[in-house]
Amino acid sequence: MIDLAFLNEMARNLRIEILKMLTKSGSGHTGGSLSAADIVTALYFYKMRHDPKNPKWEKRDRFILSKGHAAPLLYAVLCLSGYFDKSLLNTLRKINSPLQGHPCCKSLPGVEVSTGSLGQGLSVANGIALGLKLEGIPSRVYCLLGDGELQEGQIWEAAMTSYHYKLDNLCAIVDNNNLQIDGYCSDVMSIYPIDEKFKAFGWYVFKINGHNMNEIITALNEAEKIKEKPSLILAKTIKGKGVSIFEGKAKYHGIAPTEEELEIAFKELNNGKN
């Protein structure tokens, strides 16, 4: 039985830890970390097979954060999953910290690949998924993409490759909050219709509310049943989800909350309690 209350509570905790570490560091990406918190919670606390005590377990499922600037999201979920002590979150973006502005696989357990150059994560996910198939390892690969990232041409080369090699062990997820650093994706360089474009490249597409845990879980489960082609979960989300002063504002794409904003966020996330 799926414990939706537990998963929603973990997503709330994730948002709290994200905001705490961003505020302490004074820099980082707020909006896109918050918008994908429900999705990543479902992956790490429900769907993926992984072992914090054995990060290199051969049969683990792999998670690729293609939108590497949302590193605080990955750090928070790895921490709450048990990969490292919570005190490390206080070192975000500090010199010599393993928690840099973009994830580095050489310095932090649980990070599969170093990411940050947008558009490259899906290609890396393809390589891992193909390698797993060649080795006969029944693990799955999940790749989280930003919607602004879909403006990169390499994404579409990778999408073509995923279908060509019938990578049915690959599931890409688009965090579709329609905001990037310069404004609305639809204004900067329209990426729509995302679903029809991926279908044209041979993918099986699920369209969901990226903040509805039941819809996320259902799509992840159904994606495992798709054979001979890769799956895409197009998750409609809200930038800065969970805190009203951040929601739907491009301003918070790449800046950290102030202490005053953090206090407001805590009250909302804690239902009015400090």
Disulfide bonds with the S-S distance in Angstrom:
none
